[in-house]
């Protein structure tokens, strides 16, 4: 099974500003779909630790994820997001080995 998932763990006291930044990035990427892009994404808030969040982003492959990371708009987005965070983020790079659909 091909696929790659990146999880970005971050802390922020400005979740609404980060959500708006993410929505703006998604809209711009949809308007200019040239080049690799995520296939799916979600943001999760930690119920046990307020202020802690996870962005989970899926790509078709590791190679596409790395090409996406090299894009100027991705770099700008990442820099702006980190400015809104309360400290550095942690990145987890995961190869997808299995998937279940329970719907």
Secondary structure, DSSP 8 states (H G I E B T S, - for coil): ---EEEEEEEE-S-HHHHHHHHHHHHHHHHHS--S---SEEEEEE-SSSTTEEEEEEEES-HHHHHHHHTSHHHHHHHHHHHHTSSS--EEEEEE--------
